[in-house]
């Protein structure tokens, strides 16, 4: 499974030893998180986050062209921080018939307020 992150202004994510990916951004710049899904198997990434710290702007799915019987592609979640600080997003790969997550990805989004840097 391949995964990468892209911040709205070109930052990638750095991984901690515990597997948590860290993304740094500002309140002005949305971030994008890209995850692969195989919908033929019933895979679906479900994000859990605090809506008082982050706003989900978009949730898009780009199917990869190929065999008509296979439905896999890249899911893109776009978030924007609504207050400064570190906000955690937990993604769980769910399958319709299972009660437990098949896989997990954790991201810590650290958002700074660019206006506070200008005042000096």
N, C-alpha and C positions, 0 to 999 in steps of 0.2 A: 504494500500500500504506500503510495506516494502522497506527501502532503507538503505544502509550503505556505508561508504567510507573506503578505505584502501590505505594508502600511500605505496609506493614501499618499504619502510623500516620499516613498522609496525606501523605507526602513524594512529590514527583514526581522525575523524573530531570533533571539538567542535562547538556547536551551540551558536550563539549570540541570544539575546532576539528578534531580528527582523527576526529570522529564517534562517539567513545566516550561512552556515556551513563553518568553517575555517579549512584549511588543511595546516600544516606546512611541508616544505620539503626543499631540497637543489637542486641546479642545476644538481647534479649528479644522483638524484633519481626520477624516474617517479612515478606518483600517479595513482591510479585507483579509479574510481567512478562507483558504481553499482546501477542501477535503474531497477525496474520491469516494464515490458511492457506486455500488453495483445493485441497481434496483431490480435486476433479474432475480437476485437472491433475497430481495425484500429489505435490503439495507436502507437505513434512513438516519442521518445525523440529526440529533436533537440537542439544541443548545440550552443550557441553564445559566442564567446570569441575573444580576440585580438590576432591574430596570430604572432604579434611582441613580445608577452610576453610568449605565450604558444604554444606548438606544439602537435597536436593530433597524437599519435603514433599508436593507435589501437582503433577499434570500433567493438566489438564482441557481438554476441547474442547467449546465451545458452538456448535452448528450454528445458522446463521442461517436462519430460515424463509424459504422462497422456492420457486423452481422445484424440483420433485422430482429433476430430472436433475442439478442442481448441488449439490455438497457443499462449501460454504465456510463459514468461521466463525472464531471467535476462540479461540486456544489460550492458556491461562493456566498459567504455571509459577510455583509458590510455593516460595521458597527461604528457609532460615534460616541465618544465619551461626553457626558453632559455635566460632569463635575470632576475636578482634579483628584488625583489619587490613584491607587492600584485597584483594578476591578478584575475579578476572576470570571472566566467563561469556561464552563465544563461542557464538552461535547461528548455525548454518548451515542455510539452506533447501535441503533435499535433494529430489531427484526420483529415483524408483526406477531409472530407466534411465540416469542421468548419473553420471559419476565425480566431477565437480566440483560445488561448491556454486553454486546459482543466485543466492544473496544471503547477506549476513552482517550480523549485528548484534552489537555488543560492548558489554558493561556492566561497569563497575567498581563493585562493592558495597563500600563503606567501612563497616565495622562497628566500633562502639565498645562498650566494656564499661561499662554504666551503674553498676555497683558501684564502679568505680574513680573515678568522679566524686564519689560520696558521701563517700568517705574524704578527709579534708582536714585 
